[in-house]
Amino acid sequence: MTKLVLSTLLMVFFASSASAECYADYKAKRDDPLRLHYGVIELPGDICSQGSAVQRYIERQLSNNDWELLNVLSVFGRDALDGKKADAGQFYLRY
């Protein structure tokens, strides 16, 4: 019985961890002519706590559209998402 309860608790813990939503806000640019933007992007749950993986993921997403990542400002959960929508404008969850 103890093993059953323990395995159930572990499954619930790992399922909730895997489905946790996380996002990052960033600054990016294009040259010739110079254009800048601030954006918010949804991240895969498995990289949320890995700074270099977050940066690589965002760089890859932006480079597909000829943008260059300048910097990642923060990584955050769903609770902070709404407060960034107005600032990100057309780049809110675009990539």
C-alpha atoms as one frame of an Amber mdcrd trajectory, in Angstrom:
protein
   0.000   0.000   0.000   2.830   2.409   0.854   4.475   1.753  -2.501   1.218
   2.495  -4.310   0.739   5.810  -2.504   4.371   6.799  -3.042   4.297   5.960
  -6.760   1.016   7.867  -7.180   2.467  10.938  -5.465   5.576  10.786  -7.658
   3.490  10.525 -10.823   1.394  13.534  -9.802   4.505  15.550  -8.957   6.245
  14.817 -12.257   3.083  15.382 -14.290   2.536  18.800 -12.743   6.199  19.737
 -13.210   6.163  18.780 -16.865   3.033  20.778 -17.587   4.139  23.927 -15.766
   3.930  26.864 -18.113   6.826  29.264 -18.337   7.586  32.275 -20.470  10.435
  34.682 -21.070  10.595  38.291 -22.089  13.428  39.442 -24.310  14.775  42.215
 -26.514  15.715  41.644 -30.147  16.911  43.622 -33.164  17.175  43.654 -36.939
  19.765  45.648 -38.846  19.608  47.697 -42.019  17.512  49.578 -41.075  17.827
  49.135 -37.330  14.618  47.885 -35.713  14.169  46.839 -32.097  11.437  44.931
 -30.340  10.456  43.680 -26.906   8.647  40.352 -26.874   7.270  37.539 -24.763
   7.716  33.908 -25.768   6.386  30.647 -24.353   9.127  28.170 -23.438   9.070
  24.378 -23.410   8.678  23.288 -19.768  11.845  21.218 -19.744  14.170  24.216
 -20.257  12.587  26.802 -17.948  15.308  26.624 -15.319  18.251  26.266 -17.733
  19.499  29.757 -18.595  21.679  28.808 -21.576  18.990  26.514 -23.008  16.427
  29.322 -22.726  18.726  31.669 -24.609  19.445  29.101 -27.362  15.737  28.337
 -27.770  14.791  32.003 -28.148  17.716  32.675 -30.515  16.570  29.788 -32.719
  12.950  30.970 -32.784  13.890  34.567 -33.589  16.517  33.719 -36.200  13.855
  31.914 -38.234  12.381  35.393 -38.774  15.670  37.300 -39.170  15.711  38.748
 -35.647  18.788  38.713 -33.416  18.361  38.194 -29.682  19.904  41.004 -27.648
  19.086  39.670 -24.198  16.678  37.622 -22.124  15.190  39.837 -19.441  13.421
  37.247 -17.262  11.774  33.848 -17.122   8.408  33.745 -15.361   5.183  31.809
 -14.897   1.649  32.363 -16.101   0.872  34.657 -13.165   3.123  37.415 -14.581
   2.062  36.937 -18.202  -0.855  39.375 -18.393   1.202  42.267 -17.080   3.531
  42.061 -20.086   0.945  41.878 -22.875   0.567  45.616 -23.472   4.330  46.219
 -23.602   5.005  43.343 -26.022   2.262  44.360 -28.463   2.504  42.375 -31.710
   5.402  40.351 -30.265   3.325  38.926 -27.404   3.595  35.141 -27.779   4.385
  35.574 -31.481   7.305  33.121 -31.595
